[in-house]
Amino acid sequence: MMPTIKAKDIKDADDMLGSGVRKVALPENIDSDDFFRLASHWCERGAKVSLKEGRFVVSIKGMAIPPND
């Protein structure tokens, strides 16, 4: 089971997901516009959003990270 990393803010969550972290708990104080923007962006790329222990968690499975050429 992969660990869930807690993001301190929406930018932190987006940066972590972009860098390859596969499971990120969103901050509790996220506003609805930021939540839907982030969810839409990552769900288009195959992520799933769930509610665990009172926090929204964005999970990415099997997403390949392109090499740094």
C-alpha positions as CSV (number, residue, x, y, z in Angstrom):
1,M,0.0,0.0,0.0
2,M,1.4,3.4,-1.0
3,P,1.7,6.1,1.7
4,T,-0.5,9.2,1.5
5,I,1.3,12.5,1.7
6,K,-0.5,15.5,3.2
7,A,-0.3,18.7,1.1
8,K,-0.1,22.0,3.0
9,D,-1.8,23.9,0.2
10,I,-3.2,23.5,-3.3
11,K,0.1,24.4,-5.0
12,D,1.9,21.9,-2.9
13,A,-0.6,19.2,-3.9
14,D,-0.2,20.0,-7.6
15,D,3.6,20.0,-7.4
16,M,3.7,16.7,-5.6
17,L,1.3,15.0,-8.1
18,G,3.4,16.5,-10.9
19,S,6.6,15.2,-9.4
20,G,5.4,11.6,-9.2
21,V,3.8,11.3,-5.7
22,R,1.0,8.8,-6.3
23,K,-1.3,9.6,-3.3
24,V,-1.8,13.1,-2.0
25,A,-4.3,14.3,0.7
26,L,-5.6,17.7,-0.1
27,P,-5.6,20.4,2.6
28,E,-8.7,20.8,4.7
29,N,-9.1,24.5,3.9
30,I,-9.2,24.1,0.1
31,D,-11.8,26.2,-1.6
32,S,-14.2,24.7,-4.1
33,D,-12.7,26.5,-7.2
34,D,-9.2,25.2,-6.4
35,F,-10.6,21.7,-5.6
36,F,-12.5,21.4,-8.9
37,R,-9.6,22.9,-10.9
38,L,-7.1,20.4,-9.4
39,A,-9.5,17.4,-9.6
40,S,-10.4,18.2,-13.2
41,H,-6.8,18.5,-14.3
42,W,-5.6,15.3,-12.6
43,C,-8.7,13.2,-13.3
44,E,-8.2,13.9,-17.0
45,R,-4.9,12.2,-16.5
46,G,-6.3,9.1,-14.9
47,A,-6.4,10.1,-11.2
48,K,-9.2,9.3,-8.8
49,V,-10.5,11.4,-6.0
50,S,-11.8,9.8,-2.8
51,L,-12.7,10.9,0.7
52,K,-10.6,9.3,3.5
53,E,-10.7,10.3,7.1
54,G,-12.3,13.7,6.3
55,R,-9.8,14.7,3.6
56,F,-10.0,14.4,-0.2
57,V,-7.2,12.2,-1.5
58,V,-6.0,12.3,-5.1
59,S,-4.6,8.9,-6.2
60,I,-2.7,8.2,-9.4
61,K,-2.2,4.6,-10.4
62,G,0.1,3.4,-13.2
63,M,1.0,6.8,-14.5
64,A,4.3,6.8,-16.2
65,I,6.7,9.7,-15.6
66,P,8.4,10.8,-18.7
67,P,12.3,10.7,-18.6
68,N,14.2,14.0,-18.3
69,D,16.0,14.0,-21.6
